[in-house]
Amino acid sequence: MTSKNELIESLKLLHTTPMGRERIRKNLLLGEEIEDEVTWCRKKILLPEAALSRRGKNWYIEIENCIITVNAYSYTIITAHKK
């Protein structure tokens, strides 16, 4: 069983690719006021109401009508989309 704390304790490793940044921004319709997609995701993951689950090689974080997908080994944000 993987602990949710594993992801929380490793948030400093969270990152994404340039294409991942574009995907997150487009899929979640983030406005120009959001300067950094990774910081935005990190803040959402830390919210008490965030539901974290790990299935296979990915973490799935459900929060505020969106799902953030993070690779469990590299801590790369793969995508984020609306529910």
PyMOL commands that set and color helices and strands:
alter all, ss='L'
color gray80, all
select helices_A, chain A and resi 4-9+11-13+18-28+37-46
alter helices_A, ss='H'
color red, helices_A
select strands_A, chain A and resi 51-55+58-63+66-71+77-82
alter strands_A, ss='S'
color yellow, strands_A
deselect
rebuild
show_as cartoon
